[in-house]
Amino acid sequence: MKKIGKWLSKPYYFNPSLKYKLKISFFHGLFIFLFLYIFRPFYLTHFKVIILEYTLGIAFIASLGTLIVLYIPALIFKNYFNEDNWTIGRNLLLMIIGVTLVGIVLWYFGEVYSEPYNLRKISLLEFLFYTLLVSLIPLIFFIFLNEKNIRIRREKKVFEIKEIKKEKEISNTKKLASEICINSDNGKENITFLIDNLVYITSQGNYASFFLKNENDLKEKILRVTLTKIATELKEYSNVIRCHKSYIVNINYITDISGNARGYLLESKFIPILIPVSRSFSKQSLQSLIQ
């Protein structure tokens, strides 16, 4: 049970691409059609003349329903579907709810054929049981396979980046002014620090938190200023990079990089948290973070 719970809590990338969702929906419907038409399980032995028409109808409704479940809720409940919080368990729950709703629609679809062709009527619960059996097998398999493939790709790229780091010498940072002064948005306040002491900066609403090295600890300073403005003022410093919409880091303090299905994370002995990296970063940009 612990292993199952651990697997369900694993990070899982919720792909927002419409093309990806269309692909999932199509293959889900295709699997259902082939399975029902070829094996004709449950009550389908009674559908003789209309078996092709009936199974195609089920496949079409299943594909359309899958697409709606994957696309519409993510537009309405954006916080719940945030990729930073998405897990295999949440993805599986979405699939179960989706299959249940689609199963209800399919049950009404089957009722249309019952009376004209004098077919055996089945209860909604029985039909939902059949639907779950047919649909959840390919969906669970896909979740497992997709999570594994994404994780392997992330780990492989991390390994490649680390190998490149070993092969290259650490380049010297361009010599610029060692002391930086950042003014607040209203110009009434400012923060002055040595660029070599800057470890990372993160946004806190309308404020930015500067974390500066203070011997073996970090000292936090807060200023009302946007990360965009800070990044602009520090753009000449090649060792300071905005790696995420909410983070700016000094790559001289980055000691390692890891990755999972959700994305890449930067590690440092000076930073108590893992710093996320935006997916917009190219492979070359990621390499530069730890060179």
NORFEN-V202169 format. One record per helix or strand. SS is the DSSP state (alpha for helix, beta for strand). FROM is the first residue (numbers start at 1). LEN is the number of residues. Records with the same first field share a line. If there is no record, write none. Layout:
# NORFEN-V202169
SS = FROM-LEN ; FROM-LEN
This chain:
# NORFEN-V202169
alpha = 2-7 ; 18-22 ; 44-3 ; 51-26 ; 88-29 ; 124-44 ; 195-3 ; 227-7 ; 251-3 ; 283-7
beta = 11-1 ; 87-1 ; 179-5 ; 190-5 ; 198-7 ; 207-8 ; 217-7 ; 240-5 ; 247-4 ; 256-5 ; 263-5 ; 275-3
